């Protein structure tokens, strides 16, 4: 009877070990970005740094054709914060922090006012985490689902959830 339990425990340990290795992250920097600029001229991206098999840094943001970073756009921040209650520098940090805390995208909640960005973020984060599992440091281009730029917010003219 004890031999059967030991054998079962050994088999379970091997299965768990193999399963964990299949999904473990390889150390390095990994990036994924939108394949195209959205309808407002932004291209979103996610970059992660993995060390010791754990995510230690997450950067989520967007840039335009000139390289200007979306979360640095103060005029955009003022208008979006007034109309939607959030802005790029807040929601990009929030989503990145959740991936860091959860060590993945499981259990994440959408931040009110940043719904479209949440869905884009999930697609990018899943792509970058797949690269980290494979150890593929090439930037992955992701065709984001949904309409480019999202819908316009009626009162501000800004994308509703960016």
N, C-alpha and C positions, 0 to 999 in steps of 0.2 A: 504494500500500500504506500509506504514512504517513498519507494523507488518510483512509483507512478507519479507522485506529487513532485518529486525532484525532476523527473523527466519533463513533466508538464511545465514546471517553472523554467527549465532550461530552454524549452521550445518557445515559450512566451518571451523570454529575454532576447532570444535571437530575432524573433519577429518584430519586437519593439525596436531593437537596435537597427534592423534593416529598414524599418519604416522611418525611423528618425533620420537615418542617413540619406534616404531618398529625398527628404524635405529639408535637410540642413542647408544652411547658407554658407557659401565659400567666402573667405575674406577678400576684401577689395572694394573698389568703388564701382557702382553700377548706375546707369542712367537710362531713362526712357523719356521720349518727348513726342508730342503730337506730330503726326506726319505732315500736317499743313497748318498754316496760320488760320485762326478762326475768322469769322466775319467782321471782327473788330480789330484785326491785326495782331492778335496775341497768339503765341505758341507756348502751351503749357509743358512743363517738364517735372520729373521727379528724379532725384538723385539720392542714393543711399550709400552709406559706408558700413561695411560689415567687418567686424574684428572679433576673433574668437568664436565665430559662428553666430554672433549676435549683431543685430542692427544697432549701431551706436550714433548714427546721424541720419537725418532725413531732411531733404530740402525740396520743397514744392513751391513752384512759382511759375511765371510766364514771362516771356520777353517779346519785344516787337522786332521788326526788321532791322532797326538801328541798334538793337541790343539793350534797349532800355528795359529795366525790370519793372513789372507791373506793380509789385508791392511798394515801389518807391514813388508812384504817381500820386502826389498829394491831392491834386484836384479831383481825381477819380475817387480817392479815399473819402474826401469830404462829402461828395455827392452821394456815393453809394452808402456810406454810413448813415447819412440823414434819411435816405429812402428805404434801405433794407436792414439797417441795424448791424451791419458787419461790413468789412472791407478786406481787400486782398491780403494785407499784412496780418490781419487777425485770423482769417480762415485758413490761409496756407500754413501758418504756424500750428493752428489747432489740429488740422488733419495730419500734419507731419508728426506732431507730438503723440497722437493716438497710435500711429504705426509704431513709433518708438516704444511706447508703453506696452502695447499688445504684442510686439514683435511680429506684426503682420496686420492684415486688414480686417481680420475677424472681429466681430462685435463693435464695429464703428457705427456711430450715429451721424446723420446729416445735421449740419449746422444751419439753423434757420437763416435764410437770406443767401445761402451759398449752395443751393441744391444742384444746379447744373455743374458747378465746379466739383462738388462731391463725386458725381458720377464720372467726370473726367479723371479726377484724382484716383478713384478706385481702379479704373482701367490702366492708368499709367503705373500705379503702385503694384498691381498684379504683374504687369509686364516686367518691371524692374526686379521684383522679387523672383520671378522665374529666371531671369538672367543671373541673379545671385545664387540660385540653386544650381544652375548649370556652370557657374564660374565664367560666364560670357561677359566680358567687359565692354563689348561693342554697344554703342547707344542703340537702343531699340526704338524704332519708329512705330507709333501706334495710331491707327485710324480711329479717332474718337467717334463713338456712336452719338447720334443726336444732331441737331442742326448746328452749323457753325456759329458760335457766339451766343447761342441760346436765344431766348425771346427778349424783346425790349421791355424794360420797365416803363410803364405808362407815364409816370410822373417825371422821371429824370431823363429818359432817353438812353440810359445805360443798360447794358445787359442785365436782366433781372437777377441772375444768381451768380454773377462773377465777382 
